[in-house]
Amino acid sequence: MTAKKKQETINITIEGHGVFEYPHGVTLETVSKDFQNGSPYLIIAGIVGNELKELRHTLDEDCEIKWVDCCSSIGSRIYKRSLSFVLVRACMELFSGCQVSVEHSISKGLYCEVAYKKALGPDEVDRIHQRMREIIEEDVPFHKNRIPVEEAIDIFQDYHQSSKVRLLKYREKPYIKIYQCGWLKNYFYGYMVPSSGYLKQFDLTWYPPGIVLRYPRLEEKGAIPEFVENPKLFKVFRESEKWAEILEIDYVAALNDLIVSRKEAEYLRISEALHEKKIAEIADAVTQDLEHRRLILIAGPSSSGKTTFTGRLGIQLRVNGLKPVMISLDDYFVDREKTPLDSNGEYDFESLHAIDLELFNDHLQRLLAGEEVELPTFNFKTGLREFNGHRVRVDTSQPLVLEGIHALNEALTRSIPREKKYKVYVSCLTQLNIDEHNRIPTTDTRLIRRMVRDHHFRGNDAMRTLSMWASVRRGEEENIFPFQEDADIMFNSALFYELSVLKKYAEPLLRQIDNQNPYYPEAKRLLKFLGYFVALENEEHIPKTSILREFIGNSSFE
């Protein structure tokens, strides 16, 4: 009797709830419904035995499950991906022959464009919204099928999705898994919800020339955030699209073609030249307004290349005949014992109040007034601020340059009027996507940059970087992103070729994370992502002043 029971049932351990008995072959979706009421947000996947699984997955042996909800980092990607599929289907049904491209994030949503014989207006967007609602109400299953690559190529050729066709040339396996929602078949990088009925929370906003697809967010406690325009950030994204047109590289397949044909050198030089031209333009703007604004403030999220940007800006300012003075915000940390604590009782070095604001603002005022000031040096070994006789005076022809996490926050430099400050926001806004419907998140590029840099220069392994990333992201949401639109100018530090270079550094680090490690699902996802790229082994054409050198080494600014 006991042996028969073991064959018919399995024991499932649910994180935070205990052990439960279920029939052999039960689906993850069936189990999830028993625990949905205990979850604050919609459950849309599960981690089973440390492997991410879709809810349609069947369970045939004893296992442990950790639920993935729509507001977690993993779940949010699944929700957005599934919602994008519904958007593509709705547009193709309403506007025959249109091409939908999922491009980048904006205002906590996904910016998409619909290429059609005429530009879409608010009425057309309302129609798309309504058709998406209908598909969601129909609760259409997302079926996953494994088909030969040749068959997939035929499908995408019929849909005129050329970037998918080109990318499949680089697929090593003879088959591919595609999803089907009603009549439409498509390929997406990552998992889906079981059916369209899971996607009831969404909104669609006309944002010419495209639309913004919005969805639940953790910071809004599962609600859809209010739409707030980001005109300056949007302008930078449009500029990066023009750069992609200049380079004729908008999707990964085009980059792979260049590397395989060994024609990347010229395009790489053009990409670096575009960076240099933009930095020179920023230096010119600073120079022209130096009489009124001498305090140059530079901020950006983690691994955006702020250090190299600041060094290159300094060179361009010197080309213009200026002698910039650089000061480090780190030297104004309060003594370690006075550092604020975070919710876990750990030192919060990213808090604004980890800075001695009174001393810092006193020094700013005096320096800009032409007085000589003794600058502090923070001793990271002792955790104490020291004064070692480092005295500085700034004359009226010299810009004072400061780079730091809080640089755009007016509270940091409160003693200096806003009109006397020139603010620069640096971020890595990836202009390259995998294909029409699979975007490359900016956060993924920055995470891989940081992983490589942390290994090269800080002795950290990939697990250490992944373990810190959630905290880093929370700090950015609190201390950086709310102030980005106050920047006077934005600089996009992304390089179209960088993931092909970072690939060979990041993959060995990610492979060290075994399937027992809690970060294994994320490592596996990133490895799959990097698998789309052909590695660029030859680095001789990457200049030592390149922002990429900040992460892979051999930089002029080390």
C-alpha positions in Angstrom: 0.0 0.0 0.0 2.8 2.3 0.9 4.6 1.6 -2.4 1.5 2.2 -4.4 1.0 5.6 -2.6 4.5 6.7 -3.5 3.8 6.0 -7.1 0.5 7.9 -7.2 1.5 11.0 -5.1 4.5 13.2 -4.6 5.5 15.5 -1.7 6.0 19.1 -2.6 7.8 21.5 -0.3 6.5 25.1 -0.8 8.9 27.8 0.4 7.4 29.4 3.5 4.5 27.0 3.7 5.6 23.5 4.4 5.2 20.1 2.7 2.1 19.1 0.8 0.9 15.9 -1.0 -0.2 16.1 -4.6 -1.0 13.6 -7.4 1.9 12.5 -9.6 1.9 14.5 -12.8 0.1 17.6 -11.3 0.9 20.8 -13.1 2.7 23.7 -11.4 -0.3 25.9 -12.4 -2.7 23.6 -10.4 -0.5 23.8 -7.3 0.0 27.6 -7.7 -3.8 28.2 -7.4 -3.8 26.7 -3.9 -1.3 29.3 -2.8 -2.4 32.4 -4.8 -4.4 33.8 -2.0 -1.3 33.8 0.2 0.7 35.7 -2.4 0.5 39.5 -2.6 0.9 39.4 -6.3 0.0 37.2 -9.2 2.0 33.9 -9.4 3.2 33.3 -12.9 6.0 30.8 -12.7 8.0 28.7 -10.2 11.5 27.8 -9.3 11.5 24.0 -9.0 14.6 22.4 -7.6 16.5 25.6 -8.4 15.3 25.6 -12.1 12.9 28.2 -13.4 9.8 26.5 -14.8 6.7 27.7 -16.5 3.3 27.0 -14.8 2.5 24.5 -17.5 5.4 22.3 -16.2 4.3 18.9 -14.8 5.7 17.6 -11.5 6.5 13.9 -11.4 8.7 13.6 -8.3 9.2 15.1 -4.8 10.5 18.7 -5.2 10.8 22.1 -3.6 9.1 25.1 -5.1 9.7 28.8 -4.8 6.9 30.9 -6.4 7.7 33.7 -8.9 5.2 36.5 -9.0 4.6 39.2 -11.6 6.4 41.9 -9.6 9.6 40.0 -9.0 12.5 40.7 -11.4 12.1 37.3 -13.0 8.3 37.4 -13.1 8.2 41.0 -14.5 10.2 39.8 -17.5 7.8 36.9 -18.1 4.8 39.3 -17.7 6.2 41.9 -20.1 7.2 39.2 -22.7 3.7 37.7 -22.7 2.1 41.1 -22.9 4.3 42.0 -25.8 3.1 38.9 -27.7 -0.5 39.9 -27.2 0.4 43.4 -28.5 2.0 42.0 -31.6 -1.0 39.8 -32.4 -3.5 42.7 -31.8 -1.5 45.0 -34.1 -1.1 42.4 -36.9 -4.8 41.7 -36.8 -5.9 45.3 -36.9 -3.3 46.6 -39.4 -2.5 44.0 -42.0 1.2 44.0 -43.0 2.4 46.2 -40.1 5.7 45.5 -38.3 5.8 45.8 -34.5 9.1 46.6 -32.8 9.6 46.4 -29.0 12.4 48.9 -28.5 13.3 50.1 -25.0 12.0 51.0 -21.6 10.6 54.5 -20.9 8.5 55.8 -18.0 8.4 52.4 -16.4 6.9 50.8 -19.5 8.0 49.4 -22.8 8.2 51.8 -25.8 7.1 50.1 -29.0 6.6 51.3 -32.6 4.2 50.0 -35.3 5.4 50.5 -38.8 2.4 50.8 -41.1 1.4 52.6 -44.2 0.3 55.5 -42.1 1.3 56.8 -38.7 -0.9 55.6 -35.8 -2.8 58.1 -33.7 -4.7 57.9 -30.5 -7.8 56.4 -32.1 -5.7 53.5 -33.5 -4.0 53.0 -30.2 -7.4 52.8 -28.5 -8.3 50.1 -31.0 -5.2 48.1 -30.2 -5.9 48.5 -26.5 -9.5 47.1 -27.0 -8.3 44.2 -29.2 -5.7 43.3 -26.5 -8.5 43.3 -23.9 -10.5 41.0 -26.0 -7.6 38.5 -26.5 -7.0 38.6 -22.8 -10.6 38.0 -21.9 -10.6 35.0 -24.3 -7.9 33.5 -22.1 -6.0 32.1 -25.1 -3.4 29.5 -24.2 0.3 30.1 -25.0 1.3 26.8 -26.6 5.0 26.0 -26.8 6.2 23.7 -29.6 9.6 22.5 -30.7 10.1 22.7 -34.5 13.0 22.5 -36.9 14.9 25.7 -37.5 14.1 25.5 -41.2 10.4 25.5 -40.4 10.8 28.5 -38.1 12.7 30.4 -40.9 9.7 29.8 -43.2 7.3 31.1 -40.6 9.3 34.3 -39.9 9.8 34.9 -43.6 6.1 34.8 -44.1 5.7 37.4 -41.3 8.6 39.5 -42.9 10.5 39.4 -39.7 13.9 39.5 -41.3 16.0 40.0 -38.1 14.7 36.7 -36.7 15.5 34.9 -39.9 19.0 36.3 -39.9 19.6 35.4 -36.3 18.6 31.8 -36.8 21.6 31.4 -39.1 23.7 31.4 -35.9 21.6 28.8 -34.0 23.7 25.8 -33.3 20.9 23.4 -32.5 18.7 22.0 -35.3 15.5 22.9 -33.6 13.9 25.9 -31.8 11.0 26.3 -29.4 8.4 28.8 -30.4 5.1 29.9 -28.9 1.7 30.1 -30.4 -1.1 32.4 -29.2 -4.2 31.7 -31.4 -3.1 31.9 -35.0 0.2 33.7 -34.4 3.5 31.9 -33.9 6.5 33.7 -32.5 9.9 33.3 -30.9 10.6 34.9 -27.5 13.8 34.8 -25.5 12.4 33.4 -22.2 9.3 31.9 -20.7 5.6 32.9 -21.0 2.5 32.8 -18.8 0.2 29.8 -19.5 -2.5 31.9 -21.1 -3.5 35.4 -22.0 -6.0 35.5 -19.1 -3.1 36.1 -16.7 -2.4 39.5 -18.3 -5.4 41.5 -17.1 -3.4 44.3 -15.7 -1.9 46.5 -18.4 -2.4 49.9 -20.1 -1.4 51.4 -23.4 -0.4 55.0 -23.9 0.1 56.8 -27.2 3.5 58.4 -27.1 4.2 59.5 -30.7 5.6 58.2 -32.9 5.0 55.0 -30.8 3.2 53.6 -27.9 4.1 52.7 -24.3 3.0 49.3 -22.9 2.6 49.5 -19.2 2.3 46.8 -16.6 2.3 46.2 -12.8 5.4 47.3 -10.8 6.7 46.2 -7.5 7.4 49.8 -6.4 3.7 50.6 -7.0 2.7 47.5 -4.9 1.4 45.7 -7.9 -0.3 48.6 -9.5 0.4 50.2 -12.9 2.4 53.5 -12.3 1.0 56.8 -13.5 2.5 57.6 -16.9 5.1 60.4 -16.6 6.8 61.7 -19.7 10.7 61.4 -19.9 11.4 63.8 -22.8 15.1 64.1 -22.2 15.6 60.4 -21.8 13.4 59.7 -24.9 15.5 62.1 -26.9 18.7 60.2 -26.1 17.0 56.9 -27.2 16.0 58.6 -30.5 19.6 59.8 -30.9 20.9 56.2 -30.3 18.5 55.0 -33.0 20.1 57.4 -35.4 23.5 56.1 -34.4 22.2 52.6 -35.2 21.1 53.8 -38.6 24.6 55.3 -39.2 26.2 52.0 -38.3 23.5 50.0 -40.0 23.4 47.8 -36.9 20.1 47.5 -35.1 19.8 43.8 -34.3 22.2 41.2 -33.0 22.3 39.3 -36.4 23.8 42.4 -38.1 26.5 42.6 -35.4 27.2 38.8 -35.8 27.5 39.2 -39.6 30.1 41.9 -39.1 32.2 39.8 -36.8 32.0 36.6 -38.8 33.0 38.5 -42.0 35.8 40.3 -40.0 34.5 43.7 -41.0 33.9 45.0 -37.5 37.0 47.3 -37.2 35.7 50.3 -39.2 32.3 50.1 -37.5 33.9 49.9 -34.1 36.0 53.1 -34.9 32.8 54.9 -36.0 31.0 53.9 -32.7 33.9 55.2 -30.6 34.0 58.4 -32.8 30.3 59.0 -32.1 31.1 58.9 -28.4 34.1 61.2 -28.7 32.0 63.7 -30.8 29.2 63.7 -28.2 31.7 64.3 -25.3 33.3 67.1 -27.3 29.9 68.7 -27.7 29.3 68.5 -24.0 32.7 70.1 -23.3 31.8 72.9 -25.8 28.5 73.5 -24.0 30.3 73.7 -20.6 32.9 76.1 -22.0 30.4 78.4 -23.6 28.5 78.8 -20.3 31.4 78.7 -17.9 30.8 82.3 -16.8 27.5 81.3 -15.3 27.9 77.6 -14.5 31.2 76.4 -13.1 30.0 73.4 -11.1 29.8 70.3 -13.4 27.9 67.5 -11.8 28.0 64.0 -13.3 25.8 61.1 -12.2 24.5 57.8 -13.5 23.6 54.2 -12.5 26.1 51.5 -11.7 28.5 50.5 -14.5 27.4 53.3 -16.8 31.0 54.3 -17.4 31.0 57.5 -15.4 34.7 57.3 -14.5 35.9 57.1 -18.1 33.3 59.6 -19.2 34.6 62.1 -16.6 38.2 61.5 -17.6 37.4 62.0 -21.3 35.3 65.1 -20.6 38.3 66.5 -18.6 40.5 66.0 -21.7 38.0 67.8 -24.0 37.8 70.7 -21.5 41.6 71.0 -21.7 41.4 71.0 -25.5 39.1 74.0 -25.0 41.8 75.7 -23.0 40.3 75.0 -19.5 41.9 73.4 -16.5 39.1 71.5 -14.7 39.5 70.6 -11.1 38.1 67.2 -10.1 36.9 66.5 -6.5 35.8 63.1 -5.2 32.5 62.8 -3.3 33.9 59.6 -1.6 36.3 61.8 0.4 33.3 63.4 2.1 31.9 60.2 3.7 31.1 60.6 7.3 33.2 58.5 9.7 32.1 54.9 9.5 30.4 54.8 12.9 28.1 57.7 11.8 27.1 56.0 8.5 23.3 55.5 8.3 22.0 51.9 8.4 19.7 50.3 5.9 16.6 48.2 6.7 18.8 45.1 7.3 21.0 47.0 9.8 23.9 47.2 7.4 25.9 50.4 6.6 24.1 52.2 3.8 26.9 53.8 1.9 24.6 54.9 -0.9 22.5 57.0 1.4 22.7 60.8 0.8 23.4 61.1 4.5 26.5 59.0 4.3 28.0 62.2 3.0 29.0 65.1 5.3 26.7 67.6 3.6 27.6 70.5 5.8 31.3 70.2 5.2 30.9 69.4 1.5 28.6 72.4 0.8 30.9 74.7 2.8 33.9 73.6 0.7 31.9 74.1 -2.6 30.9 77.6 -1.7 34.5 78.5 -0.7 36.1 76.9 -3.7 33.7 78.6 -6.2 34.4 81.9 -4.3 38.1 81.5 -5.1 39.2 80.5 -1.6 41.8 77.9 -0.8 40.4 74.8 0.8 42.0 71.8 2.5 40.3 68.8 0.9 39.7 65.7 3.0 40.7 62.1 2.1 38.6 59.2 3.3 40.6 56.3 4.6 38.6 53.2 3.7 40.7 50.9 5.8 40.1 52.8 9.1 36.7 54.2 8.1 37.8 57.7 9.1 38.1 61.0 7.2 41.6 62.5 7.3 43.1 65.8 6.4 46.6 65.4 5.0 47.4 68.9 3.7 45.8 68.5 0.3 45.0 72.2 -0.4 43.2 73.4 -3.5 42.2 76.7 -5.0 39.9 77.1 -8.1 40.1 80.3 -10.1 37.2 81.8 -12.1 38.3 80.2 -15.4 38.3 76.7 -14.0 35.3 74.4 -13.9 34.8 72.3 -10.8 33.9 68.7 -11.7 32.2 66.3 -9.4 31.1 62.7 -10.2 28.9 60.7 -7.8 25.7 58.8 -7.3 23.8 61.8 -5.8 25.2 64.5 -8.2 21.9 65.3 -9.8 20.1 65.6 -6.4 19.7 69.2 -5.5 20.0 68.3 -1.8 23.6 67.3 -2.3 24.7 70.7 -3.6 22.0 72.8 -1.8 24.3 75.7 -1.1 24.8 76.4 -4.9 21.9 77.8 -6.9 20.5 75.5 -9.6 21.3 78.0 -12.4 25.0 77.8 -11.5 25.2 74.1 -12.0 25.6 72.0 -15.2 24.3 68.5 -14.7 25.2 65.5 -16.9 23.4 62.2 -16.7 25.4 59.2 -18.0 23.7 55.9 -18.7 24.2 52.8 -20.9 21.1 52.9 -23.1 21.5 49.9 -25.4 20.6 50.7 -29.0 20.9 47.1 -30.0 18.1 44.5 -29.7 18.0 40.7 -30.3 15.3 41.0 -32.9 12.0 42.9 -33.5 10.3 41.6 -30.4 13.1 40.7 -28.0 14.8 43.7 -26.5 18.1 43.9 -24.6 17.4 45.5 -21.3 19.8 48.3 -20.3 20.1 46.7 -16.8 21.4 43.4 -18.3 24.2 45.2 -20.2 25.2 47.1 -17.0 25.0 43.9 -14.9 27.4 42.1 -17.3 29.7 45.1 -17.4 29.8 45.1 -13.6 30.3 41.4 -13.4 33.4 41.6 -15.6 34.8 44.7 -13.9 34.2 43.3 -10.4 36.2 40.2 -11.4 39.0 42.1 -13.0 39.5 44.8 -10.4 37.8 43.8 -7.2 38.4 40.0 -7.1 34.7 39.2 -6.9 33.1 36.2 -8.6 29.8 36.3 -10.5 27.8 35.1 -7.5 29.0 38.1 -5.4 28.0 40.5 -8.2 24.6 38.9 -8.6 24.0 38.9 -4.8 24.6 42.6 -4.7 22.6 43.6 -7.8 19.1 43.8 -6.2 20.5 46.2 -3.6 22.2 48.2 -6.3 19.0 48.4 -8.3 17.0 49.6 -5.3 19.6 52.3 -4.7 19.3 53.5 -8.3 15.5 53.6 -8.1 15.8 55.8 -5.0 18.9 57.9 -5.6 19.4 58.3 -9.4 16.4 57.6 -11.6 14.1 60.1 -9.9 16.5 63.0 -10.8 17.6 62.0 -14.3 15.2 64.4 -16.1 16.8 67.3 -14.2 20.0 66.8 -16.2 21.0 69.5 -18.6 22.4 66.9 -21.0 22.5 63.1 -21.2 25.3 60.9 -22.5 24.6 57.4 -23.8 27.7 55.2 -22.9 26.5 52.1 -24.7 28.6 50.7 -27.5 26.9 48.5 -30.1 29.7 45.9 -30.0 30.4 45.6 -26.3 28.4 42.5 -25.5 30.3 40.6 -28.2 33.5 41.5 -26.3 32.1 41.0 -22.8 30.8 37.6 -23.7 34.2 35.8 -23.5 34.8 37.4 -20.0 31.3 36.8 -18.5 30.5 33.3 -19.7 33.3 31.5 -17.7 32.3 33.5 -14.6 28.6 32.5 -15.0 29.5 28.9 -15.6 31.1 28.7 -12.2 27.6 29.0 -10.7 26.4 25.5 -10.3 22.8 24.3 -10.1 22.7 24.3 -6.3 23.5 28.0 -6.1 20.5 30.3 -5.5 21.6 32.5 -8.4 21.7 29.6 -10.8 18.5 30.6 -12.6 19.8 34.1 -13.3 23.2 32.8 -14.4 21.5 30.3 -16.8 19.3 33.2 -18.2 22.4 35.4 -18.8 24.3 32.5 -20.4 21.4 32.0 -22.8 21.3 35.7 -23.6 25.0 35.9 -24.3 24.6 32.8 -26.5 23.0 35.0 -29.2 26.2 36.9 -29.7 29.3 35.8 -31.7 32.3 36.6 -29.6 34.6 39.4 -30.7 38.0 38.0 -29.8 40.3 40.6 -31.3 40.5 43.7 -29.1 43.3 45.6 -30.9 40.8 48.1 -32.3 39.3 49.0 -28.9 41.1 52.3 -27.9 42.5 52.6 -24.4 40.2 55.6 -23.9 37.1 53.5 -24.7 34.4 53.3 -22.0 34.5 49.5 -22.5 38.1 49.5 -21.2 36.8 50.6 -17.8 35.4 47.0 -17.5 37.8 44.8 -19.4 41.0 46.5 -18.4 44.0 48.3 -20.1 42.3 51.7 -19.8 44.1 55.0 -20.0 42.1 56.1 -17.0 43.0 53.3 -14.6 
